[in-house]
Amino acid sequence: MELLKTMLHRRSVRQYAPGKVDKEKLDMILKAGLSSASGRAIRPWELIVIEDPETLKKLTGAREPQQNMLAEAGAAIAVIADPEKSSTWVEDCSIVMANMHLMADHLGLGSCWIQCRMRMAHNGETTNDFVRGLLGYPDNMQIEAILSIGNLSGHPEPYREEELLTEKVHYETY
Ligand SMILES: Cc1cc2nc3c(=O)[nH]c(=O)nc-3n(C[C@H](O)[C@H](O)[C@H](O)COP(=O)(O)O)c2cc1C
């Protein structure tokens, strides 16, 4: 039940209080990502932690429209992978993202998924090329998403168990 409580509490948070993200908490978030399941246990992903305020500001332009929460964030984690390594790289990276996002909420931080795969930057480049230009990962790696992370300045209402879309669940046949 504790885990369900944490899951119901999780929300996307796009505004943050100033300041860096506590190092211990950041490490816990990374461990949550690194403990993720992956197809055939290939773990094709790699994580890039960004804490430099200048880089975080530049990353706001990685998407059209701009993802301004990155300018306020204390940290961000880019999840990249080598698509040649695994046919399930998108799913694998998504699980890493989801686990880190959940852990951030559990630790009292705000975070938001910023979609990067199949997206364009503000300057007309693909988001992948734009972010590669800033973070310097090799050509064989592609970005899935970035998790922005920051100290809470507020948190949207948690979900309530009664609100869950239980009508979407079908038993035995559709
Ligand atoms: C695959 C995926 C891509 C997303 N991309 C973005 C994004 O690029 N920018 C953003 O602000 N939020 C993004 N989000 C967050 C969603 O907008 C958010 O999860 C949704 O509005 C539901 O709100 P909640 O997370 O508070 O439940 C993304 C979420 C997922 C799962």
The ligand as an SDF file (V2000), in Angstrom:
LIG
                    3D

 31 33  0  0  0  0  0  0  0  0999 V2000
    6.0550   10.1150  -22.5400 C   0  0  0  0  0  0  0  0  0  0  0  0
    5.8100   11.4200  -21.8450 C   0  0  0  0  0  0  0  0  0  0  0  0
    6.2150   12.5900  -22.4480 C   0  0  0  0  0  0  0  0  0  0  0  0
    6.0260   13.8020  -21.8060 C   0  0  0  0  0  0  0  0  0  0  0  0
    6.5270   14.9360  -22.3550 N   0  0  0  0  0  0  0  0  0  0  0  0
    6.4140   16.1090  -21.7030 C   0  0  0  0  0  0  0  0  0  0  0  0
    7.0460   17.2770  -22.2080 C   0  0  0  0  0  0  0  0  0  0  0  0
    7.7430   17.2470  -23.2140 O   0  0  0  0  0  0  0  0  0  0  0  0
    6.8760   18.4340  -21.5190 N   0  0  0  0  0  0  0  0  0  0  0  0
    6.1310   18.5000  -20.3600 C   0  0  0  0  0  0  0  0  0  0  0  0
    6.0090   19.5880  -19.7920 O   0  0  0  0  0  0  0  0  0  0  0  0
    5.5450   17.3950  -19.8440 N   0  0  0  0  0  0  0  0  0  0  0  0
    5.6680   16.2020  -20.4830 C   0  0  0  0  0  0  0  0  0  0  0  0
    5.1300   15.0640  -19.9400 N   0  0  0  0  0  0  0  0  0  0  0  0
    4.3530   15.1320  -18.6880 C   0  0  0  0  0  0  0  0  0  0  0  0
    2.8430   14.9860  -18.9860 C   0  0  0  0  0  0  0  0  0  0  0  0
    2.3870   16.1790  -19.5620 O   0  0  0  0  0  0  0  0  0  0  0  0
    2.1210   14.6500  -17.6790 C   0  0  0  0  0  0  0  0  0  0  0  0
    2.5340   13.3890  -17.2220 O   0  0  0  0  0  0  0  0  0  0  0  0
    0.6040   14.6520  -17.8660 C   0  0  0  0  0  0  0  0  0  0  0  0
    0.1380   15.9470  -18.1380 O   0  0  0  0  0  0  0  0  0  0  0  0
   -0.1410   14.1160  -16.6320 C   0  0  0  0  0  0  0  0  0  0  0  0
    0.1790   14.8750  -15.4940 O   0  0  0  0  0  0  0  0  0  0  0  0
    0.8410   14.1750  -14.1950 P   0  0  0  0  0  0  0  0  0  0  0  0
    2.1990   13.6840  -14.6090 O   0  0  0  0  0  0  0  0  0  0  0  0
    0.9110   15.2800  -13.1740 O   0  0  0  0  0  0  0  0  0  0  0  0
   -0.0170   13.0410  -13.8030 O   0  0  0  0  0  0  0  0  0  0  0  0
    5.3400   13.8470  -20.5650 C   0  0  0  0  0  0  0  0  0  0  0  0
    4.9370   12.6500  -19.9610 C   0  0  0  0  0  0  0  0  0  0  0  0
    5.1890   11.4560  -20.5750 C   0  0  0  0  0  0  0  0  0  0  0  0
    4.7990   10.1690  -19.8790 C   0  0  0  0  0  0  0  0  0  0  0  0
  1  2  1  0
  2  3  1  0
  2 30  2  0
  3  4  2  0
  4  5  1  0
  4 28  1  0
  5  6  2  0
  6  7  1  0
  6 13  1  0
  7  8  2  0
  7  9  1  0
  9 10  1  0
 10 11  2  0
 10 12  1  0
 12 13  2  0
 13 14  1  0
 14 15  1  0
 14 28  1  0
 15 16  1  0
 16 17  1  0
 16 18  1  0
 18 19  1  0
 18 20  1  0
 20 21  1  0
 20 22  1  0
 22 23  1  0
 23 24  1  0
 24 25  2  0
 24 26  1  0
 24 27  1  0
 28 29  2  0
 29 30  1  0
 30 31  1  0
M  END
$$$$
